């Protein structure tokens, strides 16, 4: 062994090669498997995160669409309520006008009836006064036929004057 001046160097190279073979058999495969598993986990995590982001965007879009629909429905309900209120107001006003017209017509009928009644009473009173005045003027007793004829003439003349 003296031919080789660096026998330790050769032993070290041999030991290093054996170490490399052992590391390759024992540590390299698990280490590469661990690295590939780690890489796969990272890729899967990125893909899952991207999918969750897309789902979140879809949920956000769905929520915004639902919110818009809710706002549209609320606006539609408000418009219907306003329209119903306006229609009800118009109906109440129309009913009030009809009631006022009915009351006015009823009052006019009552007024006409009272007027006719008052005119009739005035005719009767005028007739009675005329008979009294005529009786005093004539100073005689008037029989029923003459009295009736005088009343009819007076009523006819008084009616023409009043109307």
C-alpha positions in Angstrom: 0.0 0.0 0.0 2.8 2.1 -0.1 2.3 2.5 -3.8 -0.6 4.8 -3.1 0.6 7.8 -1.2 -2.9 8.9 -0.3 -4.6 5.7 0.8 -6.7 7.7 3.1 -7.9 9.7 0.2 -8.9 6.6 -1.6 -10.7 5.3 1.5 -12.4 8.6 1.9 -13.6 8.6 -1.8 -14.7 5.0 -1.3 -16.5 5.9 1.9 -18.1 8.9 0.2 -19.4 6.8 -2.7 -20.8 4.2 -0.2 -22.4 7.1 1.7 -23.9 8.5 -1.5 -25.3 5.0 -2.4 -26.7 4.6 1.1 -28.2 8.1 1.1 -29.7 7.5 -2.3 -31.3 4.3 -1.1 -32.3 5.5 2.3 -32.8 9.3 2.2 -33.1 10.4 -1.4 -36.4 8.6 -2.3 -38.2 9.7 0.9 -36.8 13.2 0.6 -37.9 13.5 -3.1 -41.3 11.9 -2.1 -41.6 14.5 0.7 -40.7 17.3 -1.7 -43.1 16.1 -4.4 -45.9 15.6 -1.7 -45.2 19.1 -0.5 -45.3 20.5 -4.0 -48.6 18.6 -4.7 -50.0 20.0 -1.4 -49.0 23.5 -2.4 -50.5 23.1 -5.9 -53.7 21.6 -4.4 -53.9 24.4 -1.9 -53.5 27.0 -4.6 -56.2 25.3 -6.7 -58.5 25.0 -3.7 -58.0 28.7 -2.9 -58.7 29.6 -6.5 -61.9 27.5 -6.4 -63.0 29.0 -3.1 -62.3 32.5 -4.5 -64.4 31.7 -7.6 -67.2 30.3 -5.3 -66.9 33.5 -3.2 -67.2 35.7 -6.3 -70.2 33.6 -7.4 -71.8 33.9 -4.0 -71.1 37.7 -4.0 -72.7 38.0 -7.5 -75.7 35.9 -6.4 -76.0 38.0 -3.2 -75.8 41.2 -5.2 -78.4 39.9 -7.7 -80.7 38.9 -4.9 -80.2 42.3 -3.3 -81.1 44.0 -6.6 -84.2 41.8 -6.9 -85.2 42.6 -3.3 -84.7 46.3 -4.0 -86.8 46.1 -7.2 -89.5 44.2 -5.3 -89.5 46.8 -2.5 -89.7 49.6 -5.1 -92.6 47.8 -6.8 -94.4 47.3 -3.5 -93.9 51.0 -2.7 -95.2 52.0 -6.1 -98.3 49.7 -5.7 -98.9 51.1 -2.2 -98.7 54.7 -3.6 -101.0 53.8 -6.5 -103.4 52.1 -4.1 -103.3 55.1 -1.8 -104.0 57.5 -4.7 -106.8 55.3 -6.0 -108.3 55.1 -2.5 -107.9 58.9 -2.1 -109.7 59.4 -5.4 -112.4 57.0 -4.4 -112.9 58.8 -1.0 -113.0 62.2 -2.8 -115.6 60.8 -5.3 -117.7 59.3 -2.5 -117.5 62.6 -0.6 -118.6 64.5 -3.7 -121.5 62.1 -4.3 -122.5 62.3 -0.7 -122.4 66.1 -0.8 -124.4 66.1 -4.0 -126.9 63.7 -2.4 -127.2 65.9 0.7 -127.5 69.0 -1.5 -130.3 67.4 -3.5 -132.0 66.2 -0.4 -131.7 69.7 1.1 -133.2 71.2 -2.1 -136.1 68.8 -2.0 -136.6 69.6 1.7 -136.4 73.3 0.9 -138.9 72.9 -2.0 -141.3 70.9 0.2 -141.0 73.5 3.0 -141.5 76.3 0.5 -144.6 74.6 -0.9 -145.9 74.0 2.6 -145.3 77.6 3.5 -147.0 78.8 0.3 -150.0 76.6 1.1 -150.1 77.9 4.6 -149.9 81.4 3.4 -152.7 80.8 0.9 -154.8 79.3 3.7 -154.1 82.2 6.0 -154.7 84.7 3.2 -157.9 83.0 2.4 -159.0 83.1 6.0 -158.0 86.8 6.2 -159.8 87.6 3.0 -162.9 85.9 4.3 -162.7 87.8 7.5 -162.2 91.1 5.7 -164.9 90.3 3.3 -167.2 89.3 6.0 -166.6 92.5 7.9 -167.0 94.5 4.7 -170.3 92.9 3.8 -171.3 92.7 7.4 -173.5 89.8 6.7 -173.3 86.2 7.1 -172.0 84.3 4.2 -173.2 80.9 3.5 -170.9 78.0 2.8 -171.2 78.1 -1.0 -170.5 81.8 -1.3 -167.6 81.4 1.1 -166.1 78.5 -0.9 -166.4 80.5 -4.1 -164.8 83.6 -2.6 -161.9 81.5 -1.2 -161.3 79.8 -4.6 -161.1 83.2 -6.3 -158.9 84.7 -3.7 -156.5 81.7 -3.8 -156.3 81.9 -7.5 -155.4 85.6 -7.4 -153.0 85.2 -4.5 -151.3 82.2 -6.2 -150.6 84.3 -9.3 -149.2 87.1 -7.2 -146.9 84.8 -5.2 -145.5 82.7 -8.0 
